[in-house]
Amino acid sequence: RSWHMMIDESMQGRSYGSAALDRVLDYIRTKPFGTSDRVALTCNKENPVARKLYENKGFQATGVEDEDEIELVLTIF
């Protein structure tokens, strides 16, 4: 499955993205899609703020790139 999550530019910088990502990860930890322990996402290369958020949550870049996006993954338990 794939989801898209964005915070409107006018609301950025207020920790809404961090809180929303925490809720999404909490939901994914309930294993609603099966037993996988891997969460993958992509981030625009030109968005260091989003990349920092993801890395602060434990995501790590895989080295996979697609045009202007990089892939990051997180192992959940």
C-alpha positions in Angstrom: 0.0 0.0 0.0 1.1 3.5 -0.5 0.1 6.7 1.3 0.9 10.3 0.7 1.2 12.7 3.7 2.0 16.3 3.4 1.7 19.3 5.7 0.6 22.5 4.1 3.4 24.9 3.8 1.5 27.5 5.9 1.4 25.0 8.8 5.0 23.7 8.7 7.4 24.3 11.5 4.7 23.6 14.2 5.6 19.9 14.8 2.4 18.7 13.0 4.5 16.6 10.6 6.3 14.9 13.5 3.0 14.2 15.4 1.4 12.9 12.3 4.3 10.6 11.5 4.2 9.3 15.0 0.5 8.4 14.6 1.1 6.7 11.3 4.0 4.7 12.7 1.9 3.7 15.7 -0.8 2.5 13.4 1.7 0.6 11.2 3.1 -1.1 14.3 -0.4 -2.8 14.8 0.5 -4.8 11.6 -2.7 -3.9 9.7 -1.1 -5.0 6.5 0.7 -8.1 7.6 3.8 -9.1 9.4 6.4 -6.9 7.7 8.7 -5.0 10.0 9.9 -2.6 7.3 8.5 0.9 6.6 9.8 2.7 3.5 9.2 6.2 2.3 10.6 8.6 -0.2 11.7 12.2 0.3 12.5 14.9 -2.2 16.3 15.4 -2.4 15.7 19.1 -2.1 13.8 18.9 1.2 16.4 18.7 4.0 13.8 19.6 6.7 11.7 16.5 5.8 14.7 14.3 5.6 15.9 15.5 9.0 12.5 14.7 10.5 12.5 11.1 9.0 16.1 10.5 10.2 15.2 11.8 13.7 12.5 9.1 13.7 15.0 6.4 12.9 14.7 6.2 9.1 17.9 5.6 7.1 18.6 6.3 3.5 19.0 3.1 1.4 20.9 4.7 -1.4 18.0 4.0 -3.8 17.1 7.1 -5.8 14.4 7.8 -8.4 14.7 11.1 -10.2 14.3 13.7 -7.4 13.4 11.3 -4.6 15.4 9.2 -2.2 14.2 6.2 -0.3 14.5 5.9 3.5 13.5 2.9 5.6 12.7 2.1 9.2 12.6 -1.3 10.9 9.7 -1.4 13.4 9.1 -4.0 16.1 
